[in-house]
Amino acid sequence: MKLGSYDDLVENDIRADTQFARAFLAEAGQILIQGEFDVARTTLRHLVKGTIGYAKLAKATGLPEKSLIRMLGPKGNPQANNLLAVFKALQSALKVRMEVRAVAVPARRRAA
């Protein structure tokens, strides 16, 4: 039995399980907010490939398919408005609405 790549496994899980895909989308948003742009781009790429694909994403966002592929690729440097368009399209495809919440960070103890 030949195993696929990690990317294939993740994308197959996304295809097979809507709850997993939704959790992966939430994780992509969290990762992005934490400033891990490369990881967020990779996560979004898996989501696109495991859900709507680049052709439908292009139609939903109004951005050229090739630009989306480059944008979410390893050397991509997407503009914020384009990233938000990708998140919006994925939310629509997964029938979910993302929210951002501020959570208080516990105060640090001072060293004695």
Residue frames relative to the residue before (quaternion, step in Angstrom):
aa qw qx qy qz dx dy dz
M 1.0000 0.0000 0.0000 0.0000 0.00 0.00 0.00
K 0.2522 -0.7760 0.5643 0.1257 3.57 -0.72 1.07
L 0.2773 -0.7550 0.5737 0.1549 3.53 -0.84 1.00
G 0.4471 -0.6788 0.5137 0.2747 3.56 -1.08 0.71
S 0.6606 -0.4751 0.3849 0.4356 3.52 -1.30 0.00
Y 0.6842 -0.4482 0.3691 0.4413 3.54 -1.30 0.21
D 0.6395 0.5368 -0.3257 0.4436 3.58 0.92 -0.92
D 0.6564 0.5094 -0.3074 0.4639 3.58 0.94 -0.89
L 0.6515 0.5243 -0.3162 0.4480 3.57 0.94 -0.87
V 0.6655 0.4960 -0.3005 0.4700 3.58 0.90 -0.94
E 0.6875 0.4863 -0.2890 0.4553 3.58 0.84 -0.95
N 0.6252 0.5146 -0.3366 0.4807 3.60 1.08 -0.63
D 0.6345 0.5153 -0.3260 0.4750 3.60 1.01 -0.76
I 0.6279 0.5257 -0.3284 0.4707 3.58 1.02 -0.80
R 0.6584 0.5162 -0.2979 0.4597 3.60 0.96 -0.91
A 0.7356 0.4710 -0.2243 0.4322 3.53 0.94 -0.97
D 0.8152 0.2110 -0.0545 0.5366 3.58 1.07 -0.67
T 0.3364 -0.7752 0.5045 0.1773 3.56 -0.29 1.29
Q 0.6324 0.5283 -0.3424 0.4513 3.60 0.97 -0.74
F 0.6279 0.5190 -0.3243 0.4809 3.57 1.03 -0.79
A 0.6531 0.5162 -0.3103 0.4590 3.58 0.93 -0.91
R 0.6547 0.5054 -0.3122 0.4675 3.59 0.96 -0.82
A 0.6499 0.4996 -0.3124 0.4800 3.58 0.98 -0.82
F 0.6327 0.5280 -0.3239 0.4648 3.58 1.05 -0.76
L 0.6311 0.5211 -0.3233 0.4751 3.59 1.06 -0.75
A 0.6430 0.5082 -0.3193 0.4758 3.58 0.94 -0.85
E 0.6441 0.5184 -0.3149 0.4661 3.57 0.99 -0.82
A 0.6181 0.5430 -0.3428 0.4535 3.60 1.00 -0.76
G 0.6572 0.5036 -0.3035 0.4715 3.57 0.99 -0.84
Q 0.6549 0.5110 -0.3061 0.4650 3.56 0.95 -0.88
I 0.6509 0.5164 -0.3076 0.4638 3.56 0.94 -0.89
L 0.6451 0.5245 -0.3170 0.4564 3.57 0.97 -0.86
I 0.6656 0.5077 -0.2990 0.4580 3.58 0.88 -0.95
Q 0.6784 0.4825 -0.2833 0.4761 3.58 1.10 -0.69
G 0.5664 -0.6566 0.3539 0.3504 3.57 1.28 0.07
E 0.5014 0.6274 -0.4353 0.4068 3.59 1.24 0.31
F 0.1032 -0.8711 0.4777 0.0490 3.55 0.61 1.21
D 0.6536 0.5152 -0.3304 0.4452 3.61 0.91 -0.82
V 0.6655 0.4903 -0.2976 0.4776 3.58 0.96 -0.86
A 0.6371 0.5262 -0.3271 0.4585 3.59 0.98 -0.81
R 0.6442 0.5180 -0.3197 0.4632 3.59 0.97 -0.84
T 0.6519 0.5091 -0.3098 0.4689 3.57 0.96 -0.86
T 0.6438 0.5240 -0.3102 0.4635 3.56 0.97 -0.88
L 0.6621 0.4907 -0.3045 0.4777 3.59 0.93 -0.86
R 0.6179 0.5456 -0.3463 0.4478 3.59 1.00 -0.76
H 0.6454 0.5062 -0.3152 0.4773 3.60 0.97 -0.86
L 0.6552 0.5212 -0.3135 0.4481 3.56 0.95 -0.86
V 0.6535 0.5084 -0.3185 0.4615 3.57 0.89 -0.89
K 0.7007 0.4706 -0.2753 0.4603 3.57 0.82 -1.00
G 0.7154 0.4466 -0.2524 0.4745 3.60 1.10 -0.66
T 0.7339 0.3636 -0.2317 0.5248 3.60 1.22 -0.20
I 0.8822 0.0314 0.0086 0.4697 3.58 -0.32 -1.24
G 0.4000 -0.7126 0.4876 0.3075 3.60 1.12 -0.44
Y 0.6574 -0.5598 0.3512 0.3622 3.53 -1.26 0.44
A 0.6155 0.5574 -0.3650 0.4211 3.63 0.99 -0.68
K 0.6979 0.4425 -0.2706 0.4939 3.59 0.89 -0.92
L 0.6062 0.5418 -0.3561 0.4606 3.58 1.09 -0.66
A 0.6285 0.5339 -0.3334 0.4570 3.58 0.99 -0.81
K 0.6612 0.5000 -0.3034 0.4699 3.56 0.95 -0.88
A 0.6871 0.4975 -0.2826 0.4478 3.59 0.93 -0.90
T 0.7598 0.3858 -0.2014 0.4830 3.59 1.01 -0.78
G 0.3995 -0.7105 0.4839 0.3183 3.58 1.16 -0.52
L 0.5584 0.5811 -0.3892 0.4462 3.57 1.29 0.26
P 0.5624 -0.6077 0.4281 0.3622 3.61 -1.04 0.66
E 0.5936 -0.6076 0.4033 0.3402 3.55 -1.02 0.86
K 0.6671 0.5037 -0.3071 0.4549 3.60 0.87 -0.91
S 0.6290 0.5261 -0.3334 0.4652 3.59 1.05 -0.72
L 0.6438 0.5181 -0.3177 0.4650 3.58 1.01 -0.79
I 0.6380 0.5221 -0.3252 0.4633 3.56 0.97 -0.84
R 0.6691 0.4785 -0.2953 0.4860 3.60 0.93 -0.87
M 0.6437 0.5560 -0.3154 0.4207 3.56 0.93 -0.96
L 0.7637 0.3496 -0.1887 0.5089 3.59 0.92 -0.88
G 0.4883 0.6719 -0.4205 0.3650 3.57 1.29 0.05
P 0.7535 -0.4318 0.2650 0.4189 3.58 -1.30 0.21
K 0.7644 0.3225 -0.1896 0.5251 3.61 1.07 -0.63
G 0.3652 0.7681 -0.4610 0.2533 3.56 1.28 0.22
N 0.0841 -0.7711 0.6301 0.0370 3.52 -1.21 0.62
P 0.0358 -0.8642 0.5018 0.0122 3.59 0.57 1.17
Q 0.4731 -0.6202 0.5449 0.3076 3.51 -1.25 0.57
A 0.6468 -0.5499 0.3641 0.3830 3.56 -1.14 0.62
N 0.6650 0.5082 -0.3258 0.4398 3.61 0.88 -0.85
N 0.6471 0.5036 -0.3253 0.4710 3.61 1.07 -0.64
L 0.6283 0.5208 -0.3300 0.4744 3.59 1.03 -0.76
L 0.6564 0.5051 -0.3108 0.4663 3.56 0.95 -0.85
A 0.6195 0.5289 -0.3443 0.4668 3.60 1.06 -0.68
V 0.6316 0.5160 -0.3298 0.4754 3.60 1.05 -0.74
F 0.6485 0.5067 -0.3175 0.4710 3.59 0.92 -0.88
K 0.6479 0.5237 -0.3196 0.4514 3.59 0.94 -0.86
A 0.6677 0.4976 -0.2990 0.4660 3.59 0.91 -0.90
L 0.6742 0.4860 -0.3026 0.4666 3.59 0.94 -0.82
Q 0.6090 0.5347 -0.3543 0.4665 3.59 1.06 -0.69
S 0.6533 0.5111 -0.3084 0.4656 3.56 0.95 -0.87
A 0.6728 0.5030 -0.2982 0.4532 3.58 0.89 -0.92
L 0.7476 0.3835 -0.2061 0.5016 3.58 1.02 -0.79
K 0.3647 -0.7644 0.4605 0.2656 3.57 1.35 0.06
V 0.5202 0.5806 -0.4271 0.4580 3.51 0.81 1.15
R 0.2146 -0.7461 0.6139 0.1432 3.56 -1.23 0.50
M 0.2873 -0.7671 0.5525 0.1543 3.54 -0.74 1.06
E 0.1242 -0.7642 0.6288 0.0712 3.54 -1.23 0.62
V 0.2498 -0.7257 0.6165 0.1756 3.53 -1.20 0.56
R 0.0555 -0.7992 0.5985 0.0023 3.55 -0.89 0.96
A 0.3513 -0.6936 0.5837 0.2342 3.53 -1.14 0.67
V 0.0901 -0.7877 0.6093 0.0126 3.53 -0.86 1.01
A 0.4664 -0.6903 0.4760 0.2817 3.56 -0.80 1.01
V 0.3139 -0.7221 0.5883 0.1842 3.52 -1.04 0.86
P 0.4986 -0.6608 0.4588 0.3230 3.62 -0.80 0.93
A 0.5239 -0.6334 0.4708 0.3203 3.54 -1.05 0.78
R 0.4183 -0.6941 0.5246 0.2608 3.55 -1.06 0.75
R 0.4485 -0.6634 0.5285 0.2818 3.51 -1.11 0.71
R 0.3970 -0.6923 0.5465 0.2538 3.54 -1.06 0.72
A 0.4959 -0.6431 0.4934 0.3116 3.51 -1.07 0.77
A 0.4542 -0.7112 0.4712 0.2566 3.57 -0.95 0.88
